Amino acid sequence: MFSLNQYIAYNHKFLYFYRASFGKFELDKWYAFAAAILNVACSIVFAQWMGIAGIILGTIIGHMGFWIGRVKVVCSEYLTSSVFKYIAKQALNLVIFA
């Protein structure tokens, strides 16, 4: 669980740096808010079931929500590639990672 969380956080940093260099922070503020709510809700639910691993799983789910939102913003505003292509490539990388 911890390794998966670190993998997602590491890949998310590249999107953050790309978006931060161009600004427009308001474009993904609602994705961040939704991901935070999702993180807390999932962490509480999964903590009762799985303990610490459940909290990390909730964090992973929250990261995924934020990551997908940031991908949509970066791909639509700054890059010429499609969101689907980027997510498909990251899914392949995740399978290789696993």
mmCIF file as gemmi writes it, N, C-alpha and C atoms, coordinates in Angstrom:
data_model
loop_
_atom_site.group_PDB
_atom_site.id
_atom_site.type_symbol
_atom_site.label_atom_id
_atom_site.label_alt_id
_atom_site.label_comp_id
_atom_site.label_asym_id
_atom_site.label_entity_id
_atom_site.label_seq_id
_atom_site.pdbx_PDB_ins_code
_atom_site.Cartn_x
_atom_site.Cartn_y
_atom_site.Cartn_z
_atom_site.occupancy
_atom_site.B_iso_or_equiv
_atom_site.pdbx_formal_charge
_atom_site.auth_seq_id
_atom_site.auth_asym_id
_atom_site.pdbx_PDB_model_num
ATOM 1 N N . MET Axp A 1 ? 0.819 -1.184 0 1 0 ? 1 A 1
ATOM 2 C CA . MET Axp A 1 ? 0 0 0 1 0 ? 1 A 1
ATOM 3 C C . MET Axp A 1 ? 0.867 1.254 0 1 0 ? 1 A 1
ATOM 4 N N . PHE Axp A 2 ? 1.898 1.226 0.847 1 0 ? 2 A 1
ATOM 5 C CA . PHE Axp A 2 ? 2.771 2.393 0.936 1 0 ? 2 A 1
ATOM 6 C C . PHE Axp A 2 ? 3.489 2.641 -0.391 1 0 ? 2 A 1
ATOM 7 N N . SER Axp A 3 ? 3.95 1.588 -1.034 1 0 ? 3 A 1
ATOM 8 C CA . SER Axp A 3 ? 4.648 1.734 -2.314 1 0 ? 3 A 1
ATOM 9 C C . SER Axp A 3 ? 3.733 2.3 -3.389 1 0 ? 3 A 1
ATOM 10 N N . LEU Axp A 4 ? 2.498 1.839 -3.422 1 0 ? 4 A 1
ATOM 11 C CA . LEU Axp A 4 ? 1.533 2.354 -4.39 1 0 ? 4 A 1
ATOM 12 C C . LEU Axp A 4 ? 1.248 3.824 -4.128 1 0 ? 4 A 1
ATOM 13 N N . ASN Axp A 5 ? 1.111 4.206 -2.879 1 0 ? 5 A 1
ATOM 14 C CA . ASN Axp A 5 ? 0.896 5.603 -2.524 1 0 ? 5 A 1
ATOM 15 C C . ASN Axp A 5 ? 2.078 6.465 -2.965 1 0 ? 5 A 1
ATOM 16 N N . GLN Axp A 6 ? 3.273 5.984 -2.75 1 0 ? 6 A 1
ATOM 17 C CA . GLN Axp A 6 ? 4.466 6.729 -3.152 1 0 ? 6 A 1
ATOM 18 C C . GLN Axp A 6 ? 4.56 6.84 -4.681 1 0 ? 6 A 1
ATOM 19 N N . TYR Axp A 7 ? 4.199 5.787 -5.38 1 0 ? 7 A 1
ATOM 20 C CA . TYR Axp A 7 ? 4.216 5.806 -6.846 1 0 ? 7 A 1
ATOM 21 C C . TYR Axp A 7 ? 3.268 6.877 -7.38 1 0 ? 7 A 1
ATOM 22 N N . ILE Axp A 8 ? 2.063 6.913 -6.843 1 0 ? 8 A 1
ATOM 23 C CA . ILE Axp A 8 ? 1.083 7.897 -7.295 1 0 ? 8 A 1
ATOM 24 C C . ILE Axp A 8 ? 1.538 9.305 -6.934 1 0 ? 8 A 1
ATOM 25 N N . ALA Axp A 9 ? 2.045 9.492 -5.734 1 0 ? 9 A 1
ATOM 26 C CA . ALA Axp A 9 ? 2.528 10.812 -5.318 1 0 ? 9 A 1
ATOM 27 C C . ALA Axp A 9 ? 3.702 11.259 -6.191 1 0 ? 9 A 1
ATOM 28 N N . TYR Axp A 10 ? 4.595 10.358 -6.529 1 0 ? 10 A 1
ATOM 29 C CA . TYR Axp A 10 ? 5.746 10.689 -7.371 1 0 ? 10 A 1
ATOM 30 C C . TYR Axp A 10 ? 5.293 11.125 -8.756 1 0 ? 10 A 1
ATOM 31 N N . ASN Axp A 11 ? 4.367 10.399 -9.357 1 0 ? 11 A 1
ATOM 32 C CA . ASN Axp A 11 ? 3.871 10.78 -10.681 1 0 ? 11 A 1
ATOM 33 C C . ASN Axp A 11 ? 3.067 12.069 -10.638 1 0 ? 11 A 1
ATOM 34 N N . HIS Axp A 12 ? 2.408 12.315 -9.534 1 0 ? 12 A 1
ATOM 35 C CA . HIS Axp A 12 ? 1.613 13.536 -9.399 1 0 ? 12 A 1
ATOM 36 C C . HIS Axp A 12 ? 2.496 14.768 -9.332 1 0 ? 12 A 1
ATOM 37 N N . LYS Axp A 13 ? 3.696 14.64 -8.793 1 0 ? 13 A 1
ATOM 38 C CA . LYS Axp A 13 ? 4.598 15.788 -8.663 1 0 ? 13 A 1
ATOM 39 C C . LYS Axp A 13 ? 4.951 16.385 -10.019 1 0 ? 13 A 1
ATOM 40 N N . PHE Axp A 14 ? 5.112 15.551 -11.04 1 0 ? 14 A 1
ATOM 41 C CA . PHE Axp A 14 ? 5.436 16.08 -12.362 1 0 ? 14 A 1
ATOM 42 C C . PHE Axp A 14 ? 4.309 16.956 -12.895 1 0 ? 14 A 1
ATOM 43 N N . LEU Axp A 15 ? 3.088 16.51 -12.689 1 0 ? 15 A 1
ATOM 44 C CA . LEU Axp A 15 ? 1.947 17.326 -13.109 1 0 ? 15 A 1
ATOM 45 C C . LEU Axp A 15 ? 1.881 18.614 -12.301 1 0 ? 15 A 1
ATOM 46 N N . TYR Axp A 16 ? 2.173 18.54 -11.024 1 0 ? 16 A 1
ATOM 47 C CA . TYR Axp A 16 ? 2.161 19.727 -10.178 1 0 ? 16 A 1
ATOM 48 C C . TYR Axp A 16 ? 3.198 20.738 -10.665 1 0 ? 16 A 1
ATOM 49 N N . PHE Axp A 17 ? 4.409 20.287 -10.926 1 0 ? 17 A 1
ATOM 50 C CA . PHE Axp A 17 ? 5.456 21.202 -11.373 1 0 ? 17 A 1
ATOM 51 C C . PHE Axp A 17 ? 5.086 21.843 -12.712 1 0 ? 17 A 1
ATOM 52 N N . TYR Axp A 18 ? 4.513 21.064 -13.586 1 0 ? 18 A 1
ATOM 53 C CA . TYR Axp A 18 ? 4.123 21.581 -14.885 1 0 ? 18 A 1
ATOM 54 C C . TYR Axp A 18 ? 3.044 22.646 -14.738 1 0 ? 18 A 1
ATOM 55 N N . ARG Axp A 19 ? 2.038 22.355 -13.949 1 0 ? 19 A 1
ATOM 56 C CA . ARG Axp A 19 ? 0.94 23.295 -13.752 1 0 ? 19 A 1
ATOM 57 C C . ARG Axp A 19 ? 1.405 24.522 -12.962 1 0 ? 19 A 1
ATOM 58 N N . ALA Axp A 20 ? 2.26 24.323 -11.97 1 0 ? 20 A 1
ATOM 59 C CA . ALA Axp A 20 ? 2.734 25.425 -11.141 1 0 ? 20 A 1
ATOM 60 C C . ALA Axp A 20 ? 3.578 26.413 -11.947 1 0 ? 20 A 1
ATOM 61 N N . SER Axp A 21 ? 4.274 25.927 -12.95 1 0 ? 21 A 1
ATOM 62 C CA . SER Axp A 21 ? 5.095 26.84 -13.756 1 0 ? 21 A 1
ATOM 63 C C . SER Axp A 21 ? 4.24 27.757 -14.623 1 0 ? 21 A 1
ATOM 64 N N . PHE Axp A 22 ? 3.02 27.347 -14.94 1 0 ? 22 A 1
ATOM 65 C CA . PHE Axp A 22 ? 2.128 28.181 -15.74 1 0 ? 22 A 1
ATOM 66 C C . PHE Axp A 22 ? 1.092 28.923 -14.892 1 0 ? 22 A 1
ATOM 67 N N . GLY Axp A 23 ? 0.93 28.553 -13.648 1 0 ? 23 A 1
ATOM 68 C CA . GLY Axp A 23 ? -0.045 29.214 -12.778 1 0 ? 23 A 1
ATOM 69 C C . GLY Axp A 23 ? -1.44 28.668 -12.98 1 0 ? 23 A 1
ATOM 70 N N . LYS Axp A 24 ? -2.408 29.54 -12.924 1 0 ? 24 A 1
ATOM 71 C CA . LYS Axp A 24 ? -3.828 29.185 -13.047 1 0 ? 24 A 1
ATOM 72 C C . LYS Axp A 24 ? -4.228 28.126 -12.018 1 0 ? 24 A 1
ATOM 73 N N . PHE Axp A 25 ? -3.933 28.402 -10.774 1 0 ? 25 A 1
ATOM 74 C CA . PHE Axp A 25 ? -4.204 27.449 -9.706 1 0 ? 25 A 1
ATOM 75 C C . PHE Axp A 25 ? -5.696 27.227 -9.49 1 0 ? 25 A 1
ATOM 76 N N . GLU Axp A 26 ? -6.495 28.181 -9.92 1 0 ? 26 A 1
ATOM 77 C CA . GLU Axp A 26 ? -7.939 28.058 -9.706 1 0 ? 26 A 1
ATOM 78 C C . GLU Axp A 26 ? -8.573 26.962 -10.556 1 0 ? 26 A 1
ATOM 79 N N . LEU Axp A 27 ? -7.882 26.494 -11.595 1 0 ? 27 A 1
ATOM 80 C CA . LEU Axp A 27 ? -8.464 25.494 -12.483 1 0 ? 27 A 1
ATOM 81 C C . LEU Axp A 27 ? -8.665 24.137 -11.821 1 0 ? 27 A 1
ATOM 82 N N . ASP Axp A 28 ? -7.85 23.813 -10.85 1 0 ? 28 A 1
ATOM 83 C CA . ASP Axp A 28 ? -8.007 22.495 -10.231 1 0 ? 28 A 1
ATOM 84 C C . ASP Axp A 28 ? -8.332 22.557 -8.738 1 0 ? 28 A 1
ATOM 85 N N . LYS Axp A 29 ? -8.804 23.717 -8.273 1 0 ? 29 A 1
ATOM 86 C CA . LYS Axp A 29 ? -9.108 23.826 -6.845 1 0 ? 29 A 1
ATOM 87 C C . LYS Axp A 29 ? -10.265 22.928 -6.432 1 0 ? 29 A 1
ATOM 88 N N . TRP Axp A 30 ? -11.248 22.727 -7.309 1 0 ? 30 A 1
ATOM 89 C CA . TRP Axp A 30 ? -12.383 21.871 -6.947 1 0 ? 30 A 1
ATOM 90 C C . TRP Axp A 30 ? -12 20.399 -6.959 1 0 ? 30 A 1
ATOM 91 N N . TYR Axp A 31 ? -11.059 20.025 -7.817 1 0 ? 31 A 1
ATOM 92 C CA . TYR Axp A 31 ? -10.555 18.648 -7.788 1 0 ? 31 A 1
ATOM 93 C C . TYR Axp A 31 ? -9.827 18.383 -6.468 1 0 ? 31 A 1
ATOM 94 N N . ALA Axp A 32 ? -9.065 19.367 -6.007 1 0 ? 32 A 1
ATOM 95 C CA . ALA Axp A 32 ? -8.35 19.22 -4.743 1 0 ? 32 A 1
ATOM 96 C C . ALA Axp A 32 ? -9.329 19.107 -3.578 1 0 ? 32 A 1
ATOM 97 N N . PHE Axp A 33 ? -10.359 19.915 -3.594 1 0 ? 33 A 1
ATOM 98 C CA . PHE Axp A 33 ? -11.365 19.869 -2.529 1 0 ? 33 A 1
ATOM 99 C C . PHE Axp A 33 ? -12.082 18.524 -2.52 1 0 ? 33 A 1
ATOM 100 N N . ALA Axp A 34 ? -12.507 18.063 -3.688 1 0 ? 34 A 1
ATOM 101 C CA . ALA Axp A 34 ? -13.204 16.776 -3.784 1 0 ? 34 A 1
ATOM 102 C C . ALA Axp A 34 ? -12.292 15.628 -3.362 1 0 ? 34 A 1
ATOM 103 N N . ALA Axp A 35 ? -11.019 15.692 -3.751 1 0 ? 35 A 1
ATOM 104 C CA . ALA Axp A 35 ? -10.066 14.636 -3.384 1 0 ? 35 A 1
ATOM 105 C C . ALA Axp A 35 ? -9.828 14.617 -1.878 1 0 ? 35 A 1
ATOM 106 N N . ALA Axp A 36 ? -9.802 15.775 -1.244 1 0 ? 36 A 1
ATOM 107 C CA . ALA Axp A 36 ? -9.608 15.835 0.207 1 0 ? 36 A 1
ATOM 108 C C . ALA Axp A 36 ? -10.798 15.207 0.935 1 0 ? 36 A 1
ATOM 109 N N . ILE Axp A 37 ? -12.008 15.522 0.481 1 0 ? 37 A 1
ATOM 110 C CA . ILE Axp A 37 ? -13.207 14.926 1.085 1 0 ? 37 A 1
ATOM 111 C C . ILE Axp A 37 ? -13.195 13.406 0.874 1 0 ? 37 A 1
ATOM 112 N N . LEU Axp A 38 ? -12.864 12.989 -0.343 1 0 ? 38 A 1
ATOM 113 C CA . LEU Axp A 38 ? -12.798 11.562 -0.658 1 0 ? 38 A 1
ATOM 114 C C . LEU Axp A 38 ? -11.746 10.863 0.196 1 0 ? 38 A 1
ATOM 115 N N . ASN Axp A 39 ? -10.608 11.502 0.386 1 0 ? 39 A 1
ATOM 116 C CA . ASN Axp A 39 ? -9.525 10.946 1.192 1 0 ? 39 A 1
ATOM 117 C C . ASN Axp A 39 ? -9.98 10.718 2.625 1 0 ? 39 A 1
ATOM 118 N N . VAL Axp A 40 ? -10.571 11.732 3.218 1 0 ? 40 A 1
ATOM 119 C CA . VAL Axp A 40 ? -10.998 11.618 4.617 1 0 ? 40 A 1
ATOM 120 C C . VAL Axp A 40 ? -12.089 10.557 4.764 1 0 ? 40 A 1
ATOM 121 N N . ALA Axp A 41 ? -13.081 10.592 3.884 1 0 ? 41 A 1
ATOM 122 C CA . ALA Axp A 41 ? -14.192 9.635 3.977 1 0 ? 41 A 1
ATOM 123 C C . ALA Axp A 41 ? -13.701 8.199 3.8 1 0 ? 41 A 1
ATOM 124 N N . CYS Axp A 42 ? -12.893 7.962 2.786 1 0 ? 42 A 1
ATOM 125 C CA . CYS Axp A 42 ? -12.39 6.602 2.544 1 0 ? 42 A 1
ATOM 126 C C . CYS Axp A 42 ? -11.451 6.147 3.66 1 0 ? 42 A 1
ATOM 127 N N . SER Axp A 43 ? -10.637 7.055 4.169 1 0 ? 43 A 1
ATOM 128 C CA . SER Axp A 43 ? -9.725 6.683 5.255 1 0 ? 43 A 1
ATOM 129 C C . SER Axp A 43 ? -10.489 6.266 6.501 1 0 ? 43 A 1
ATOM 130 N N . ILE Axp A 44 ? -11.567 6.978 6.812 1 0 ? 44 A 1
ATOM 131 C CA . ILE Axp A 44 ? -12.357 6.623 7.997 1 0 ? 44 A 1
ATOM 132 C C . ILE Axp A 44 ? -13.024 5.264 7.805 1 0 ? 44 A 1
ATOM 133 N N . VAL Axp A 45 ? -13.619 5.066 6.638 1 0 ? 45 A 1
ATOM 134 C CA . VAL Axp A 45 ? -14.321 3.804 6.373 1 0 ? 45 A 1
ATOM 135 C C . VAL Axp A 45 ? -13.346 2.632 6.362 1 0 ? 45 A 1
ATOM 136 N N . PHE Axp A 46 ? -12.246 2.775 5.623 1 0 ? 46 A 1
ATOM 137 C CA . PHE Axp A 46 ? -11.304 1.661 5.5 1 0 ? 46 A 1
ATOM 138 C C . PHE Axp A 46 ? -10.485 1.438 6.772 1 0 ? 46 A 1
ATOM 139 N N . ALA Axp A 47 ? -10.308 2.47 7.6 1 0 ? 47 A 1
ATOM 140 C CA . ALA Axp A 47 ? -9.554 2.306 8.849 1 0 ? 47 A 1
ATOM 141 C C . ALA Axp A 47 ? -10.286 1.372 9.8 1 0 ? 47 A 1
ATOM 142 N N . GLN Axp A 48 ? -11.599 1.447 9.803 1 0 ? 48 A 1
ATOM 143 C CA . GLN Axp A 48 ? -12.372 0.565 10.672 1 0 ? 48 A 1
ATOM 144 C C . GLN Axp A 48 ? -12.27 -0.887 10.225 1 0 ? 48 A 1
ATOM 145 N N . TRP Axp A 49 ? -12.075 -1.074 8.947 1 0 ? 49 A 1
ATOM 146 C CA . TRP Axp A 49 ? -12.042 -2.416 8.369 1 0 ? 49 A 1
ATOM 147 C C . TRP Axp A 49 ? -10.63 -2.991 8.329 1 0 ? 49 A 1
ATOM 148 N N . MET Axp A 50 ? -9.634 -2.148 7.968 1 0 ? 50 A 1
ATOM 149 C CA . MET Axp A 50 ? -8.285 -2.644 7.705 1 0 ? 50 A 1
ATOM 150 C C . MET Axp A 50 ? -7.202 -2.033 8.606 1 0 ? 50 A 1
ATOM 151 N N . GLY Axp A 51 ? -7.545 -1.069 9.433 1 0 ? 51 A 1
ATOM 152 C CA . GLY Axp A 51 ? -6.546 -0.431 10.286 1 0 ? 51 A 1
ATOM 153 C C . GLY Axp A 51 ? -5.707 0.582 9.507 1 0 ? 51 A 1
ATOM 154 N N . ILE Axp A 52 ? -4.402 0.587 9.797 1 0 ? 52 A 1
ATOM 155 C CA . ILE Axp A 52 ? -3.489 1.538 9.159 1 0 ? 52 A 1
ATOM 156 C C . ILE Axp A 52 ? -3.466 1.354 7.644 1 0 ? 52 A 1
ATOM 157 N N . ALA Axp A 53 ? -3.509 0.125 7.181 1 0 ? 53 A 1
ATOM 158 C CA . ALA Axp A 53 ? -3.532 -0.131 5.732 1 0 ? 53 A 1
ATOM 159 C C . ALA Axp A 53 ? -4.76 0.514 5.097 1 0 ? 53 A 1
ATOM 160 N N . GLY Axp A 54 ? -5.866 0.567 5.808 1 0 ? 54 A 1
ATOM 161 C CA . GLY Axp A 54 ? -7.074 1.214 5.302 1 0 ? 54 A 1
ATOM 162 C C . GLY Axp A 54 ? -6.916 2.712 5.183 1 0 ? 54 A 1
ATOM 163 N N . ILE Axp A 55 ? -6.195 3.316 6.126 1 0 ? 55 A 1
ATOM 164 C CA . ILE Axp A 55 ? -5.934 4.752 6.041 1 0 ? 55 A 1
ATOM 165 C C . ILE Axp A 55 ? -5.072 5.048 4.819 1 0 ? 55 A 1
ATOM 166 N N . ILE Axp A 56 ? -4.075 4.219 4.594 1 0 ? 56 A 1
ATOM 167 C CA . ILE Axp A 56 ? -3.227 4.413 3.416 1 0 ? 56 A 1
ATOM 168 C C . ILE Axp A 56 ? -4.033 4.185 2.144 1 0 ? 56 A 1
ATOM 169 N N . LEU Axp A 57 ? -4.928 3.213 2.144 1 0 ? 57 A 1
ATOM 170 C CA . LEU Axp A 57 ? -5.794 2.979 0.985 1 0 ? 57 A 1
ATOM 171 C C . LEU Axp A 57 ? -6.69 4.194 0.736 1 0 ? 57 A 1
ATOM 172 N N . GLY Axp A 58 ? -7.221 4.793 1.774 1 0 ? 58 A 1
ATOM 173 C CA . GLY Axp A 58 ? -8.004 6.021 1.621 1 0 ? 58 A 1
ATOM 174 C C . GLY Axp A 58 ? -7.175 7.145 1.037 1 0 ? 58 A 1
ATOM 175 N N . THR Axp A 59 ? -5.929 7.247 1.467 1 0 ? 59 A 1
ATOM 176 C CA . THR Axp A 59 ? -5.024 8.256 0.914 1 0 ? 59 A 1
ATOM 177 C C . THR Axp A 59 ? -4.741 7.988 -0.553 1 0 ? 59 A 1
ATOM 178 N N . ILE Axp A 60 ? -4.574 6.729 -0.908 1 0 ? 60 A 1
ATOM 179 C CA . ILE Axp A 60 ? -4.356 6.365 -2.316 1 0 ? 60 A 1
ATOM 180 C C . ILE Axp A 60 ? -5.56 6.774 -3.156 1 0 ? 60 A 1
ATOM 181 N N . ILE Axp A 61 ? -6.75 6.498 -2.681 1 0 ? 61 A 1
ATOM 182 C CA . ILE Axp A 61 ? -7.959 6.858 -3.419 1 0 ? 61 A 1
ATOM 183 C C . ILE Axp A 61 ? -8.06 8.382 -3.553 1 0 ? 61 A 1
ATOM 184 N N . GLY Axp A 62 ? -7.745 9.107 -2.489 1 0 ? 62 A 1
ATOM 185 C CA . GLY Axp A 62 ? -7.732 10.567 -2.555 1 0 ? 62 A 1
ATOM 186 C C . GLY Axp A 62 ? -6.708 11.092 -3.544 1 0 ? 62 A 1
ATOM 187 N N . HIS Axp A 63 ? -5.499 10.502 -3.512 1 0 ? 63 A 1
ATOM 188 C CA . HIS Axp A 63 ? -4.474 10.885 -4.482 1 0 ? 63 A 1
ATOM 189 C C . HIS Axp A 63 ? -4.93 10.631 -5.919 1 0 ? 63 A 1
ATOM 190 N N . MET Axp A 64 ? -5.593 9.494 -6.116 1 0 ? 64 A 1
ATOM 191 C CA . MET Axp A 64 ? -6.067 9.166 -7.471 1 0 ? 64 A 1
ATOM 192 C C . MET Axp A 64 ? -7.074 10.203 -7.963 1 0 ? 64 A 1
ATOM 193 N N . GLY Axp A 65 ? -7.988 10.615 -7.101 1 0 ? 65 A 1
ATOM 194 C CA . GLY Axp A 65 ? -8.954 11.644 -7.49 1 0 ? 65 A 1
ATOM 195 C C . GLY Axp A 65 ? -8.277 12.949 -7.847 1 0 ? 65 A 1
ATOM 196 N N . PHE Axp A 66 ? -7.324 13.353 -7.043 1 0 ? 66 A 1
ATOM 197 C CA . PHE Axp A 66 ? -6.591 14.593 -7.306 1 0 ? 66 A 1
ATOM 198 C C . PHE Axp A 66 ? -5.728 14.468 -8.549 1 0 ? 66 A 1
ATOM 199 N N . TRP Axp A 67 ? -5.107 13.317 -8.712 1 0 ? 67 A 1
ATOM 200 C CA . TRP Axp A 67 ? -4.24 13.066 -9.86 1 0 ? 67 A 1
ATOM 201 C C . TRP Axp A 67 ? -5.039 13.128 -11.156 1 0 ? 67 A 1
ATOM 202 N N . ILE Axp A 68 ? -6.188 12.491 -11.197 1 0 ? 68 A 1
ATOM 203 C CA . ILE Axp A 68 ? -7.011 12.5 -12.406 1 0 ? 68 A 1
ATOM 204 C C . ILE Axp A 68 ? -7.498 13.913 -12.709 1 0 ? 68 A 1
ATOM 205 N N . GLY Axp A 69 ? -7.885 14.658 -11.677 1 0 ? 69 A 1
ATOM 206 C CA . GLY Axp A 69 ? -8.284 16.045 -11.892 1 0 ? 69 A 1
ATOM 207 C C . GLY Axp A 69 ? -7.151 16.895 -12.427 1 0 ? 69 A 1
ATOM 208 N N . ARG Axp A 70 ? -5.971 16.702 -11.885 1 0 ? 70 A 1
ATOM 209 C CA . ARG Axp A 70 ? -4.811 17.477 -12.35 1 0 ? 70 A 1
ATOM 210 C C . ARG Axp A 70 ? -4.438 17.087 -13.775 1 0 ? 70 A 1
ATOM 211 N N . VAL Axp A 71 ? -4.573 15.809 -14.119 1 0 ? 71 A 1
ATOM 212 C CA . VAL Axp A 71 ? -4.304 15.365 -15.495 1 0 ? 71 A 1
ATOM 213 C C . VAL Axp A 71 ? -5.259 16.064 -16.464 1 0 ? 71 A 1
ATOM 214 N N . LYS Axp A 72 ? -6.533 16.127 -16.087 1 0 ? 72 A 1
ATOM 215 C CA . LYS Axp A 72 ? -7.508 16.783 -16.956 1 0 ? 72 A 1
ATOM 216 C C . LYS Axp A 72 ? -7.157 18.242 -17.182 1 0 ? 72 A 1
ATOM 217 N N . VAL Axp A 73 ? -6.745 18.934 -16.133 1 0 ? 73 A 1
ATOM 218 C CA . VAL Axp A 73 ? -6.401 20.351 -16.249 1 0 ? 73 A 1
ATOM 219 C C . VAL Axp A 73 ? -5.143 20.532 -17.095 1 0 ? 73 A 1
ATOM 220 N N . VAL Axp A 74 ? -4.099 19.777 -16.791 1 0 ? 74 A 1
ATOM 221 C CA . VAL Axp A 74 ? -2.825 19.952 -17.501 1 0 ? 74 A 1
ATOM 222 C C . VAL Axp A 74 ? -2.954 19.568 -18.975 1 0 ? 74 A 1
ATOM 223 N N . CYS Axp A 75 ? -3.607 18.453 -19.258 1 0 ? 75 A 1
ATOM 224 C CA . CYS Axp A 75 ? -3.738 18.016 -20.656 1 0 ? 75 A 1
ATOM 225 C C . CYS Axp A 75 ? -4.638 18.952 -21.46 1 0 ? 75 A 1
ATOM 226 N N . SER Axp A 76 ? -5.696 19.455 -20.846 1 0 ? 76 A 1
ATOM 227 C CA . SER Axp A 76 ? -6.608 20.308 -21.604 1 0 ? 76 A 1
ATOM 228 C C . SER Axp A 76 ? -6.08 21.727 -21.764 1 0 ? 76 A 1
ATOM 229 N N . GLU Axp A 77 ? -5.314 22.218 -20.804 1 0 ? 77 A 1
ATOM 230 C CA . GLU Axp A 77 ? -4.847 23.6 -20.854 1 0 ? 77 A 1
ATOM 231 C C . GLU Axp A 77 ? -3.457 23.763 -21.474 1 0 ? 77 A 1
ATOM 232 N N . TYR Axp A 78 ? -2.565 22.827 -21.24 1 0 ? 78 A 1
ATOM 233 C CA . TYR Axp A 78 ? -1.167 23.054 -21.579 1 0 ? 78 A 1
ATOM 234 C C . TYR Axp A 78 ? -0.569 22.08 -22.583 1 0 ? 78 A 1
ATOM 235 N N . LEU Axp A 79 ? -1.094 20.875 -22.666 1 0 ? 79 A 1
ATOM 236 C CA . LEU Axp A 79 ? -0.509 19.865 -23.539 1 0 ? 79 A 1
ATOM 237 C C . LEU Axp A 79 ? -1.424 19.583 -24.721 1 0 ? 79 A 1
ATOM 238 N N . THR Axp A 80 ? -0.861 18.984 -25.749 1 0 ? 80 A 1
ATOM 239 C CA . THR Axp A 80 ? -1.658 18.625 -26.914 1 0 ? 80 A 1
ATOM 240 C C . THR Axp A 80 ? -2.131 17.174 -26.861 1 0 ? 80 A 1
ATOM 241 N N . SER Axp A 81 ? -1.659 16.412 -25.886 1 0 ? 81 A 1
ATOM 242 C CA . SER Axp A 81 ? -2.063 15.009 -25.79 1 0 ? 81 A 1
ATOM 243 C C . SER Axp A 81 ? -3.425 14.901 -25.097 1 0 ? 81 A 1
ATOM 244 N N . SER Axp A 82 ? -4.062 13.771 -25.308 1 0 ? 82 A 1
ATOM 245 C CA . SER Axp A 82 ? -5.38 13.573 -24.71 1 0 ? 82 A 1
ATOM 246 C C . SER Axp A 82 ? -5.247 13.021 -23.293 1 0 ? 82 A 1
ATOM 247 N N . VAL Axp A 83 ? -6.264 13.258 -22.51 1 0 ? 83 A 1
ATOM 248 C CA . VAL Axp A 83 ? -6.306 12.75 -21.145 1 0 ? 83 A 1
ATOM 249 C C . VAL Axp A 83 ? -6.301 11.227 -21.159 1 0 ? 83 A 1
ATOM 250 N N . PHE Axp A 84 ? -7.07 10.646 -22.065 1 0 ? 84 A 1
ATOM 251 C CA . PHE Axp A 84 ? -7.164 9.194 -22.147 1 0 ? 84 A 1
ATOM 252 C C . PHE Axp A 84 ? -5.8 8.569 -22.442 1 0 ? 84 A 1
ATOM 253 N N . LYS Axp A 85 ? -5.039 9.166 -23.359 1 0 ? 85 A 1
ATOM 254 C CA . LYS Axp A 85 ? -3.712 8.626 -23.687 1 0 ? 85 A 1
ATOM 255 C C . LYS Axp A 85 ? -2.785 8.666 -22.473 1 0 ? 85 A 1
ATOM 256 N N . TYR Axp A 86 ? -2.826 9.773 -21.763 1 0 ? 86 A 1
ATOM 257 C CA . TYR Axp A 86 ? -1.967 9.912 -20.596 1 0 ? 86 A 1
ATOM 258 C C . TYR Axp A 86 ? -2.342 8.886 -19.526 1 0 ? 86 A 1
ATOM 259 N N . ILE Axp A 87 ? -3.639 8.755 -19.237 1 0 ? 87 A 1
ATOM 260 C CA . ILE Axp A 87 ? -4.084 7.817 -18.21 1 0 ? 87 A 1
ATOM 261 C C . ILE Axp A 87 ? -3.797 6.378 -18.635 1 0 ? 87 A 1
ATOM 262 N N . ALA Axp A 88 ? -3.966 6.071 -19.928 1 0 ? 88 A 1
ATOM 263 C CA . ALA Axp A 88 ? -3.654 4.724 -20.413 1 0 ? 88 A 1
ATOM 264 C C . ALA Axp A 88 ? -2.17 4.417 -20.239 1 0 ? 88 A 1
ATOM 265 N N . LYS Axp A 89 ? -1.319 5.394 -20.539 1 0 ? 89 A 1
ATOM 266 C CA . LYS Axp A 89 ? 0.121 5.185 -20.372 1 0 ? 89 A 1
ATOM 267 C C . LYS Axp A 89 ? 0.471 5.001 -18.897 1 0 ? 89 A 1
ATOM 268 N N . GLN Axp A 90 ? -0.141 5.787 -18.03 1 0 ? 90 A 1
ATOM 269 C CA . GLN Axp A 90 ? 0.122 5.65 -16.605 1 0 ? 90 A 1
ATOM 270 C C . GLN Axp A 90 ? -0.415 4.327 -16.06 1 0 ? 90 A 1
ATOM 271 N N . ALA Axp A 91 ? -1.543 3.857 -16.591 1 0 ? 91 A 1
ATOM 272 C CA . ALA Axp A 91 ? -2.077 2.557 -16.178 1 0 ? 91 A 1
ATOM 273 C C . ALA Axp A 91 ? -1.114 1.44 -16.567 1 0 ? 91 A 1
ATOM 274 N N . LEU Axp A 92 ? -0.535 1.53 -17.76 1 0 ? 92 A 1
ATOM 275 C CA . LEU Axp A 92 ? 0.46 0.548 -18.177 1 0 ? 92 A 1
ATOM 276 C C . LEU Axp A 92 ? 1.679 0.592 -17.265 1 0 ? 92 A 1
ATOM 277 N N . ASN Axp A 93 ? 2.139 1.796 -16.942 1 0 ? 93 A 1
ATOM 278 C CA . ASN Axp A 93 ? 3.272 1.937 -16.017 1 0 ? 93 A 1
ATOM 279 C C . ASN Axp A 93 ? 2.935 1.364 -14.653 1 0 ? 93 A 1
ATOM 280 N N . LEU Axp A 94 ? 1.708 1.532 -14.206 1 0 ? 94 A 1
ATOM 281 C CA . LEU Axp A 94 ? 1.292 0.99 -12.93 1 0 ? 94 A 1
ATOM 282 C C . LEU Axp A 94 ? 1.288 -0.533 -12.932 1 0 ? 94 A 1
ATOM 283 N N . VAL Axp A 95 ? 0.862 -1.119 -14.041 1 0 ? 95 A 1
ATOM 284 C CA . VAL Axp A 95 ? 0.883 -2.579 -14.159 1 0 ? 95 A 1
ATOM 285 C C . VAL Axp A 95 ? 2.331 -3.08 -14.121 1 0 ? 95 A 1
ATOM 286 N N . ILE Axp A 96 ? 3.204 -2.398 -14.821 1 0 ? 96 A 1
ATOM 287 C CA . ILE Axp A 96 ? 4.613 -2.78 -14.807 1 0 ? 96 A 1
ATOM 288 C C . ILE Axp A 96 ? 5.185 -2.637 -13.405 1 0 ? 96 A 1
ATOM 289 N N . PHE Axp A 97 ? 4.811 -1.556 -12.727 1 0 ? 97 A 1
ATOM 290 C CA . PHE Axp A 97 ? 5.242 -1.328 -11.365 1 0 ? 97 A 1
ATOM 291 C C . PHE Axp A 97 ? 4.788 -2.455 -10.437 1 0 ? 97 A 1
ATOM 292 N N . ALA Axp A 98 ? 3.532 -2.866 -10.607 1 0 ? 98 A 1
ATOM 293 C CA . ALA Axp A 98 ? 2.977 -3.93 -9.743 1 0 ? 98 A 1
ATOM 294 C C . ALA Axp A 98 ? 3.694 -5.247 -10.007 1 0 ? 98 A 1
